[in-house]
Amino acid sequence: MATRSETQQLRNRRSSKDALWTPSPNDEWDPNLPYGGKVYLARKKKPDPLHVRLFEGFIILLVFAFCLYAYYYFDNLHFHVIHGYAHLGYEHAQHLVGQRYLYGHGVEKHEGKAMEWFKKAADQGHPHASYNLAVGHLNGLHTLPRGEAHRLVQHAAQKGVPEAHHVLSNICSKGGCE
């Protein structure tokens, strides 16, 4: 049997019907919604400040301008990208920069600069750059010491450049590579 204090507590206890919570008009509670009626993800959020919106708009305009530049000036953009890689020491990029200067694609034609870039790539072992440097020397751009053109053509031929085999058999065999 229950003691007097327990009986007193049972009398003062509320019924479960009295304990139901009813939402007030200011609450974010909608009893018609599933999962309890509270909407957690759709809470109102403060809008971003003006400087954040301006910065986002500036970034969007910058990306749009870069896309237009890349579309209309692709050759110029491509040259600047490979020129950057060439300065970092990539032999294939150095060879491509030399080709651009040799033929004037995207830049002003300058055979001296082309031979400088071919020399940098050939020093790293690029076979096509070795061939182009040797042929430039044979065509009158004397940038190599005596006998170096023959060594470069041989290197290119050993690495599989078909034009180098032709130069070795027709020109260097007759003493023209000196």
C-alpha positions, 0 to 999 in steps of 0.5 A: 500500500502506498504511503501518505506522501506517495498518495499525495504525489499521485493526486497532484499529478497531471493527466496526460491530456493536460500536458499536451503542448499547443503551438502559439501563432509565433512558433515554427510548428505546423501539425500538418507536416510529417515527422512532428511538424517542425521544419528544421531545414527551411528556417529563415536565414539572414541574407548575405551582406552587400560586400559578399554579394558584390564579391560573388558578382565580381567573381562571376564576371571574372570567370565570364571574362576569362571564358571569353578571352579563352574563346577569342584568343586561344592561341595567345592563351595557349602560348602564355601557358606553354611559355610558363611551363617552358620557364619551369623547365619542361622540355616539351614546352620549351620545344613548343615555344621554339616552334611558335617563335620559328613559325610565328604562331601566336607571336611575332616570328623570331628565329633567334629566340626559337633557336634559344628555346630549341637549345634549352630543350635539346640540352634536356634531350628532346629529340625534335628540338635537337633536330630543329636546332641542327637544321637551323644551324645548317640553314644559316643560323650559326648558334652551335660550335663546330661538330655540334650539329652532327651530334644533335642530328645523330641524337635525333636519329637515334631517338626515332626522328625520321627527318634526322635519318634523311639529313644524316644520309644526305647532308652529314655524309657529304660533310655538310654538318660541320 
